[in-house]
Amino acid sequence: MKRSGRRWPVLLGLALCALTLMLSVALQREGYLVYLNSDMSSEMILARQQADSGHLVETQWLYSTEVHTLHMNLLYALSFLFTDSFFLARVIGNTLGFLLGMAALLFLCRELGLSTARALCTAALLPLAAGTLYAANMTVGGYYIVHLPFAFLGAGLWLRAARRARRRGRGLLLLLGFMALCALEGFLSVRYVLCFLCPMFACGVLDAVFAPEQDHTLSDGHARFFKVTMLGFGACLAGYALSEIVVPRVFMSGTGAASSFRFNPLDGGAMLASLATVAADCLKLLGWRGGAALFSPAGIVNLCVAGVLVLGGMMTVRVYRGLAERDAVFCAQKRLLRYAGMAFLVNLFCFVCIEGTYLNRYLILAVLLFIPALAVVLAREKNRRLLGLFCLLFCVGIGGSGVLLLRETHAQAPGAQARGQDMMDAAAYLTDAGYTHGYGTFWNVRVMQERTQGALTFTGVTPEETEEGAVCAVSPGFIRWLEMDACSDLDICAGRTFLLLTQEERGTLSDWLTMASAPLLYENGTFAVYGFASSQAFSMAALEGTMTLEGVVRAQDGVYAMQAGGRLRIPPHRREAGEYELVLTVQGEPAADSVVQLYTTRSFELLCEQPLCAGENAVRFTLPQDDKYFMIQVRSGSADALRVGGLALDRQ
């Protein structure tokens, strides 16, 4: 009987972990289309590419502000080994990520002297979403699930390495392990530095400043803690410095350099507004619902959330003051509470004072350490009535909010399905017609690629304003963002291809579509699809839209009438390495100084120059390496009444 009595809390903790994981899977199923966006889909597309190629790290991917090496894409790629479904791979990857985070949190809680049962109950909170902020960015999007094991494992190793080990060799191994993890975090992302390592550094400094001087035993403990913290922070800085050297040379993009950070202007009103925004997002993260009736289920949840914040603050102050530093376990718990508070304050400083460092989802990492801090507070609170009232409010507020969120998401799912039906109708037309690759704007094409299970692939483009005097005021431009580097190659699709536009984008590009003479293949209430003979044809049409005219008039038949001294200029643009042929047809009598010129490199070195002749002109050239400044010019020179047309750029 005694053994059974000791086991039931552990079984309860395991049951809670299983329950919240199942709730997260249910929320992913109901909220898949509700929350899905192209940022989320890009991670899955990268994972699919890695699964197909077998690459542990994809160096040919165009990353955003961070290179994702040890990130969720690896878990998704692993999932693709067992399924071809993007949805199932997302669910499996997110669940694996939560399990890793829960295991790391168990390690941290045990390091804090908490029982296995308490640790399991605490870990069960990780998959539980109380509001849409957490549901969209963690449960479904999976943005920061991979940060869970780094946060909790790092904190656990930090606290353990700071203790005086009974065996010197074991203590050294712990210290080296902690430093290696800090270096890895510094190498992987500046976000780890700001969210986890900078708060550690602040805690170490404050701990040293306020360390007792009279008691040698306590003083030695504080000194060791400070040294371990400084060594870890130094390793982190070394890892970050290494990333600034290695990443730009190996990867296409993704460097989040701290040198790009800038302080916000000293505007009291703006700063207060930022604080208010962060406070409101904190409430949303806990499940607060604006506009809810006071005595509705959502209103009751709001009241419980308010009670949790008030009572939780009171209990934290009481527990923190009561933790004696002479006890090693109590000292570790006190440091964890200090670390959680410092993590929030450091992030809050960045949110308010540093430009471009706040999106509502960034708040998740700022409050992540409140979860183990909550476990410490509940374990050390002596007042049973206060503890019971808090637990009641917490279970009703957070648990009830999670149930309401699942119900609300279920109610939104049919609407999301209906809103996406035009996209799937367009996708069905394209796949039935045999198309495989096309072009479109980022926020549409990545989602379509995921929803078609990769049957359609895309190159991202965006309507861009052109230079004054260009053929079209707006023309498509390549965004080169969250896709394979080869996607914007001139010959990525040798066969027929298409351009997918929303009806609003169609209006913006109307002049360019007329110039390109692209046939309308399909349209519905949301999308219009235009056809092109190949990627080279589409790319040339996009370039022609940006071409500036000096002393040149474009005729209705698409031919350019050039006066003496006239110039056609296609502005600098990216062109990948390879062998090319530029073709154009000339009518009239070119002069000796009528030429076509090609320029390359940032200093616009003349790559080649060829005189124009009547009839078809072909200029063959080679680009030895990728060039962002490739430029084409056609000059009429002293010749008058030249007519130039049939512009085409082909990769051989």
MOUR-V5858 format. One record per pair of residues at least 6 apart in sequence whose C-alpha atoms are under 8 Angstrom apart, sorted by the first residue. I is the first residue (numbers start at 1). J is the second residue. If there is no record, write none. Layout:
I J
I J
//
This chain:
9 117
10 116
10 117
10 120
11 117
12 117
12 121
13 117
13 118
13 119
13 120
13 121
13 124
14 120
14 121
16 120
16 121
16 124
17 120
17 121
17 123
17 124
17 125
18 124
20 124
20 125
20 127
20 128
21 95
21 124
21 127
21 128
23 127
23 128
24 127
24 128
24 129
24 139
25 91
25 95
26 406
27 135
27 139
27 140
27 406
27 409
28 91
28 139
28 140
30 406
30 409
30 410
30 413
31 140
31 409
31 410
31 413
32 87
32 140
33 413
33 416
33 417
34 409
34 412
34 413
34 416
35 136
35 140
35 141
36 136
36 140
36 141
36 447
37 443
37 446
37 447
38 442
38 443
38 444
38 445
38 446
38 447
39 443
39 446
40 141
40 142
40 143
41 446
41 447
41 449
41 450
42 446
42 482
42 483
43 72
43 73
44 73
44 76
44 77
44 86
44 90
44 450
45 446
45 449
45 450
45 454
46 61
46 73
46 483
47 73
47 74
47 76
47 77
47 80
48 76
48 77
48 80
50 56
50 57
50 58
50 77
51 77
51 78
51 80
51 81
56 69
56 74
57 69
58 69
59 250
59 251
59 252
60 251
60 252
60 484
60 485
60 486
61 251
61 252
61 482
61 483
61 484
61 485
62 251
62 252
62 253
62 254
62 480
62 481
62 482
62 483
62 484
62 485
63 252
63 253
63 254
63 481
63 482
63 483
64 253
64 254
64 481
64 482
65 253
65 254
65 255
65 256
66 189
66 253
66 254
66 255
66 256
67 188
67 189
67 247
67 251
67 253
67 254
67 255
68 188
69 188
70 188
71 146
72 93
72 94
72 97
72 142
72 143
72 145
72 146
75 93
75 94
75 96
75 97
76 89
76 90
76 92
76 93
76 94
77 89
78 93
79 88
79 89
79 90
79 92
79 93
80 86
80 89
83 89
84 453
85 453
86 450
86 451
86 453
90 140
91 140
94 139
94 140
94 142
94 145
97 145
97 146
98 126
98 127
98 145
98 148
100 148
100 149
101 126
101 145
101 146
101 147
101 148
101 149
101 152
102 123
102 124
102 126
102 148
102 149
103 123
103 149
104 148
104 149
104 150
104 152
104 153
105 119
105 122
105 123
105 149
105 152
105 153
105 372
106 116
106 119
106 120
106 123
107 152
107 153
107 156
108 152
108 153
108 155
108 156
108 372
109 115
109 119
109 156
109 372
109 375
110 116
110 119
111 156
111 159
111 160
112 329
112 330
112 332
112 333
112 376
113 329
114 376
114 379
118 375
119 375
122 371
122 372
122 375
125 371
127 139
128 402
129 135
129 139
129 402
129 405
130 285
130 286
130 287
130 398
130 399
130 401
130 402
130 403
130 405
131 284
131 285
131 286
131 287
131 288
131 401
131 402
131 405
132 284
132 285
132 287
132 405
133 284
133 285
133 360
133 361
134 285
134 361
134 364
135 141
137 143
137 144
137 361
138 144
138 145
144 365
147 365
150 185
151 196
151 369
152 369
154 178
154 181
154 182
155 336
157 174
157 175
157 177
157 178
158 178
158 228
158 229
159 332
160 174
161 171
161 174
161 175
161 178
161 228
162 221
162 224
162 225
162 228
162 229
163 221
163 224
163 225
163 328
164 171
164 221
164 224
165 171
175 228
178 232
179 231
179 232
179 233
179 235
179 236
180 235
182 197
182 232
182 233
182 235
182 236
182 239
183 232
183 235
183 236
183 237
183 238
183 239
183 240
184 236
184 239
185 192
185 193
185 236
185 239
185 240
186 192
186 193
186 235
186 236
186 237
186 238
186 239
186 240
186 243
187 236
187 239
187 240
187 241
187 242
187 243
188 240
188 243
189 240
189 256
190 240
190 256
190 257
190 258
193 236
194 346
194 347
195 343
195 346
195 347
195 365
195 366
196 343
197 233
197 236
198 233
198 343
198 346
199 339
199 342
199 343
199 346
200 229
200 233
200 339
200 342
200 343
201 229
201 230
201 233
202 342
203 335
203 338
203 339
203 342
204 225
204 226
204 229
204 230
205 226
207 222
207 226
208 222
208 223
208 226
211 218
211 219
211 222
212 218
212 219
213 219
218 325
218 326
244 255
244 257
247 253
247 254
247 255
248 254
248 255
252 485
261 354
261 355
261 356
262 354
262 355
263 353
263 354
263 355
264 352
264 353
264 354
264 355
271 352
271 353
274 351
274 352
275 352
278 360
278 363
281 360
281 363
282 363
283 305
285 364
286 305
286 398
287 301
287 302
287 305
287 397
287 398
287 401
287 402
288 298
288 301
288 302
288 305
288 401
289 298
289 299
289 302
292 298
292 299
293 299
294 300
298 401
298 404
300 397
301 396
301 397
301 398
301 400
301 401
302 397
303 397
304 393
304 394
304 396
304 397
305 393
305 394
305 397
305 398
307 390
307 393
308 390
308 393
308 394
308 397
311 386
311 390
312 390
315 377
315 381
316 377
318 381
319 377
319 380
319 381
320 334
320 337
323 330
323 331
323 333
323 334
324 330
324 331
325 331
325 334
333 373
333 376
336 372
336 373
337 370
337 373
337 376
339 369
340 367
340 368
340 369
340 370
340 373
341 370
343 366
343 367
343 369
344 366
344 367
347 366
348 366
350 357
350 358
351 357
351 358
378 387
381 387
422 524
422 525
422 526
422 527
423 448
423 526
423 527
424 448
424 451
426 522
426 523
426 524
426 527
426 529
427 448
427 452
427 456
429 522
430 436
431 455
431 456
435 456
435 496
435 497
435 498
436 455
436 456
436 457
436 497
437 456
437 457
437 458
437 459
437 493
437 497
437 498
438 456
438 457
438 458
438 459
438 497
438 498
438 499
438 500
439 445
439 458
439 459
439 460
439 461
439 497
439 498
439 499
439 500
440 458
440 459
440 460
440 461
440 462
440 499
440 500
440 501
441 460
441 461
441 462
441 500
441 501
442 460
442 461
442 462
445 458
445 460
445 500
446 458
448 456
449 455
449 456
449 457
449 458
458 487
459 478
459 480
459 483
459 487
459 488
460 478
460 479
460 480
460 481
460 483
461 476
461 477
461 478
461 479
461 480
462 476
462 477
462 478
462 479
463 474
463 475
463 476
463 477
463 505
463 508
463 509
464 474
464 475
464 476
464 477
465 473
465 474
465 475
466 472
466 473
466 474
466 475
466 545
466 546
467 473
467 546
467 548
468 548
469 548
469 549
469 550
470 545
470 546
470 547
470 548
470 549
471 544
471 545
471 546
471 547
471 548
471 549
471 554
472 511
472 512
472 545
472 546
473 511
473 545
473 546
474 508
474 509
474 511
474 512
474 545
474 546
475 509
475 512
475 542
475 543
475 545
475 546
476 509
476 542
477 542
478 488
480 488
486 492
489 575
489 576
490 535
490 536
490 539
490 575
490 576
490 650
490 651
491 534
491 535
491 536
491 650
491 651
492 535
493 534
493 535
493 536
494 534
494 535
494 536
495 533
495 534
495 535
496 531
496 532
496 533
496 534
496 535
497 531
497 532
497 533
497 534
497 535
498 529
498 530
498 531
498 532
499 529
499 530
499 531
499 532
500 527
500 528
500 529
500 530
501 527
501 528
501 529
502 526
502 527
502 528
503 525
503 526
503 527
503 528
506 528
512 545
515 545
515 558
516 541
518 530
518 531
518 532
519 530
519 531
519 532
520 528
520 529
520 530
520 531
521 528
521 529
521 530
521 531
522 528
522 529
522 530
523 529
532 538
536 649
536 650
536 651
537 648
540 647
540 648
540 649
543 570
544 570
546 570
546 571
547 568
547 569
547 570
547 571
548 568
548 569
548 570
548 571
549 566
549 567
549 568
549 569
550 566
550 567
550 568
551 562
551 563
551 564
551 565
551 566
551 567
552 560
552 561
552 562
552 563
552 566
552 567
552 568
553 560
553 561
553 562
554 560
554 561
555 561
558 645
559 643
559 644
559 645
559 646
560 643
560 644
560 645
561 641
561 642
561 643
561 644
562 636
562 640
562 641
562 642
562 643
562 644
563 636
563 639
563 640
563 641
563 642
564 636
564 637
564 638
564 639
564 640
564 641
565 635
565 636
565 637
565 638
565 639
566 635
566 636
566 637
567 633
567 634
567 635
567 636
568 633
568 634
568 635
569 631
569 632
569 633
569 634
570 631
570 632
570 633
571 630
571 631
571 632
572 628
572 629
572 630
572 631
572 632
573 627
573 628
573 629
573 630
573 631
574 626
574 627
574 628
574 629
574 630
575 626
575 627
575 628
575 629
575 630
576 623
576 625
576 626
576 627
577 622
577 623
577 624
577 625
577 626
577 627
578 622
578 623
578 624
578 625
578 651
578 652
579 620
579 621
579 622
579 623
579 651
579 652
580 620
580 621
580 622
580 623
580 649
580 650
580 651
580 652
581 618
581 619
581 620
581 621
581 649
581 650
581 651
581 652
582 618
582 619
582 620
582 647
582 648
582 649
582 650
583 616
583 617
583 618
583 619
583 646
583 647
583 648
583 649
584 616
584 617
584 618
584 644
584 645
584 646
584 647
584 648
585 614
585 615
585 616
585 617
585 644
585 645
585 646
585 647
586 612
586 613
586 614
586 615
586 616
586 617
586 642
586 643
586 644
586 645
587 614
587 615
587 642
587 643
587 644
588 614
588 641
588 642
588 643
589 613
589 614
589 639
589 640
589 642
590 612
590 613
590 614
590 636
590 639
590 642
591 612
591 636
591 637
591 638
591 639
592 611
592 637
593 611
593 635
593 636
593 637
593 638
594 611
594 612
594 634
594 635
594 636
594 637
594 638
594 639
595 609
595 610
595 611
595 612
595 634
595 635
595 636
595 637
596 609
596 610
596 611
596 612
596 632
596 633
596 634
596 635
597 606
597 607
597 608
597 609
597 610
597 632
597 633
597 634
598 606
598 607
598 608
598 609
598 630
598 631
598 632
598 633
599 605
599 606
599 607
599 608
599 629
599 630
599 631
599 632
600 606
600 607
600 627
600 629
600 630
600 631
601 627
601 628
601 629
601 630
602 628
602 629
604 629
604 630
604 631
608 621
610 619
636 642
//
